């Protein structure tokens, strides 16, 4: 029973992280019908900003976390303004190629930055995340409790923003019909910038929490978590925020249970995840909560 409880907390932690990253994919897709492949690198940069602020500027951990989220969110807005906005009316393949190009650019920028580089870096540790709680035979690391709590608060805040604020209503309106929303007087560019701001901020929080759970930084850190979170978004229903959350938890628990109960085959977990992606694309491309999109002619 102790093993089951520990694996439950591990799955809850990993699922929370995937959900935070997957929401960024699903928000951008819901509005622009664009797979933002640079989202994984945005997630990665948050960890490096933490390293930069804590080890080089000697700032307190919580101050560094706030600044890292703010800078990373600003990066997301800048990417949308420079790389995506000029191509908004271009064919989708142009946007897709640009997203992949931005992804490669950010990944290689990390290598040439003097304070980052290609060598592995340690993520700044924080004391309250390293504590161990003992409940009978169960030993639970504090980070596996804090990560779901912080992620849950962020997800509840996002739902409030989407369904209870003027900006959220505008986001949902643009996702339904951008042209009609523009005719009704909404500032499309500003709302899309807000979307990238929120999605990148959630990815940044996910990147910081990921560093707390797995305290290592390297130049291609964002690739696999980004692809797994994209899979979570597809499984849950890309374009649907609740679906992205559900897909993240399905993937997190599935991965942990697969590794825990079939340790001999743990090296095949990525094969399992991407096989799940292929199956959903073949048999249910809209995901669990997604709805078929009507193509305009």
FENDA-V139844 format. One record per pair of residues at least 4 apart in sequence whose ideal C-beta (glycine too) atoms are under 6 Angstrom apart, sorted by sequence separation. I is the first residue (numbers start at 0). J is the second residue. If there is no record, write none. Layout:
i,j
I,J
I,J
//
This chain:
i,j
10,14
17,21
25,29
27,31
49,53
50,54
51,55
52,56
58,62
63,67
77,81
78,82
79,83
80,84
89,93
139,143
141,145
142,146
145,149
146,150
147,151
158,162
159,163
160,164
173,177
195,199
205,209
210,214
221,225
233,237
249,253
255,259
256,260
257,261
267,271
278,282
279,283
280,284
285,289
58,63
133,138
162,167
180,185
232,237
27,33
52,58
109,115
161,167
181,187
236,242
285,291
86,93
110,117
131,138
132,139
160,167
173,180
235,242
258,265
27,35
86,94
172,180
235,243
131,140
53,63
235,245
258,268
52,63
86,97
130,141
232,243
235,246
257,268
234,246
128,141
24,38
49,63
52,66
128,142
232,246
254,268
23,38
82,97
231,246
169,185
231,247
173,190
49,67
48,67
82,101
231,250
170,190
169,190
20,42
45,67
48,70
78,101
170,194
45,71
44,71
166,193
41,75
230,272
233,276
242,286
227,272
234,279
242,287
230,276
233,279
242,288
241,288
242,289
236,285
239,288
236,286
239,289
153,204
235,286
236,287
238,289
234,286
235,287
236,288
233,286
236,289
33,94
37,98
36,98
40,102
146,208
35,98
36,99
51,114
37,101
37,102
40,105
60,125
36,102
40,106
37,105
47,115
142,211
50,120
53,123
142,212
49,123
46,122
128,211
122,210
122,214
122,216
119,215
120,216
119,217
117,218
110,218
109,218
76,192
79,195
76,195
75,195
76,196
72,196
75,199
72,199
71,199
72,200
8,139
12,143
15,146
19,150
15,147
68,200
71,203
4,137
12,146
1,136
8,143
12,147
15,150
68,203
1,137
11,147
68,204
30,173
64,207
30,174
29,174
41,199
45,203
49,207
42,202
46,206
41,202
45,206
45,207
42,205
30,194
38,202
42,206
46,210
50,216
26,194
46,216
27,198
26,198
23,198
43,220
23,201
43,221
22,201
23,202
42,221
40,221
19,201
20,202
39,221
39,222
20,205
19,205
39,225
38,225
16,205
16,209
24,229
21,228
25,232
20,228
24,232
28,237
29,238
21,231
28,238
17,228
21,232
25,237
25,238
17,231
22,240
25,243
22,243
21,243
18,244
21,247
18,247
17,247
14,247
17,250
14,248
17,251
14,251
13,251
14,252
10,251
10,252
13,255
10,255
9,255
6,255
6,259
//
